[in-house]
Amino acid sequence: IEQEALAAIAAAADLAALDAVRVAELGKKGRVSALMGALGKMSPDERKAQGPQLNALKTRVDDAIRLRKDVLENAALEARLVTERVDLTLPPAAGPGEGALHPVMQVFEEIAAIFGDMGFTVAEGPDIEDDWHNFTALNFPIGHPARETHDTFFMKALEGDTPKVLRTHTSPVQVRTMMEEKPPIRILVPGRVYRNDWDATHTPMFHQVEGLVIEKGIHMGHLKGCLIDFVKAFFEVDNVESRFRPHFFPFTEPSAEMDVKYSRNGDAIEIGAGDRWMEILGCGMVHPNVLRNCGIDPAVHQGFAFGMGVDRLAMLKYGMPDLRPYFEADPQWSRHYGFSP
Ligand code: PHE
C-alpha cells in the first residue's frame, strides 16, 4: 500500500489530482484509514505489535502529501506570475470611468476666458437669496408687476425671519458686490438660477452669467463694444451683425436685448450672418436707483450690466436642440457633442 500511495502522490500533476489521492488513502473510506480501523478489532498484543508500524505508515503518507502539495502550489504560483505579468508600458484603457467637466461648466470657462481678457474677475453669491437682494435693491418696487414675470420659488419663512427665495437671476450678486467693493468694478458672475418653468427649452434650474462694470464715464458705447467683441470670440466668427433692441428691466435704464443675425442649415445654426434675428442676452446701463441703493453716487460713477443664459448659449454653439439632457448625467450625450472623451 505504501509504495502505491507514494507513487500516486508523486504522479499527481495538480492539486486536484493530489486531493483525490489523499481521499483514496486517508479519507474516511481510504485504504490507510481502513487499516487503522482494523486495529480496533485486534487483540491487545497484536495491536501493540502493529500499531506503531501503521501509525508510522500513516505519517509517511501524510508527509508525502504535504510535501507534494507545497511543490504543486509553488508551481501554480510560478505559472500565474508568468501569465499575469502586468505590462507597465501599455497605455491605460479608456473606459466608461473616464469623466469630464459638464458642458455647462466648459462653456462657462470659455465665457470666463473671453471676459478675463477684458479684465473681468469672477464673483459669486448664494443660491438662496432674500427678497431685498433679488428684487427690492434692484429697483423692483414691492407689488411691481415685473416681479410676477420671474416665476419665483418662495421658501417657507423661518420664524422671525423674512421669507427667502431661490434667486431668479444672478443680478443680486451685482448688489452684493457694489455693497462690498469700491469702484472701479468689473465682475463676471456665474451661477445657478431658478424659475418655475419646465419644457424642452426651460428647466426650473438653469445657469446664467452676469456681467457688471462700474467706472467713471462708462456709457452705452462701452456696453455695445464689449458685448459685440464677446459674441465674436464666443461663436468664433470675424463679424457678427447685431442690434440692441429697447427692452425693460427695472435695474437698468436704458435697457436692451441684444439680437444677432443667424442662418439655419438643416439642424445647424450659424451665428453672425443670415436672414433672421435671435435674442441672446439682456443688458443696459445700471439704473441710478440701484447705484444709490448700493451706496454709489450716480453723479460720479456709471456702469453697465448684462445677463445671459449659459445653457442656451451652449445649445446654440454646439447644436444641442434639447435642454433636458443637460441634467440627466448621460456620458453618451456628453461624448456625442464632443464634451468628453
Ligand atoms: N437679470 C436679467 C434676467 O435674468 C438679465 C439682465 C442682467 C438684464 C443684467 C440686464 C442687466 O433676465
Boltz pocket constraint, residues with backbone or C-beta under 6 A from the ligand:
constraints:
  - pocket:
      binder: B
      contacts: [[A, 168], [A, 169], [A, 170], [A, 171], [A, 210], [A, 211], [A, 249], [A, 252], [A, 256], [A, 282], [A, 283], [A, 284], [A, 305], [A, 306], [A, 307], [A, 308]]
      max_distance: 6.0
